[in-house]
Amino acid sequence: MPALQDSINAVRVAAEAADRIKATDIVAFDVADLLGITDIMMIAGASNERQVLAVAEEIEKDLFLKCSGRQPRSREGLTEGQWVLLDYGDFVIHVMHEESREFNGLERLWRDCPA
């Protein structure tokens, strides 16, 4: 079953927030048919640790303000600033330092999913 429209709209809000803070290579994959734990994976890149944290903060703020107070179920990576994961249940957002993104290659895992 493809991702629900509410999830798609929320990920669009997140992508716009990331773009405003100059995140790079923002992409989202519909993983609903492959994973039972979430519908959409979004990945955004940043050139340094400060930008990783700023992008994650802006995404959280916009999702709260524009999507009826949505807050992540969990957050990981806020102390290191290399890879921040925001888990909203029906979608998961990865904000990654460019080096971490290249090393981990998440896009390779989801390349066969609809973008």
Secondary structure, 3 states (H helix, E strand, C coil): CCCCHHHHHHHHHHHHHHHHCCCEEEEEEECCCCCCCCCEEEEEEECCHHHHHHHHHHHHHHHHHHCCCCCCCEEECCCCCCEEEEECCCEEEEEEEHHHHHHHCHHHHHCCCCC
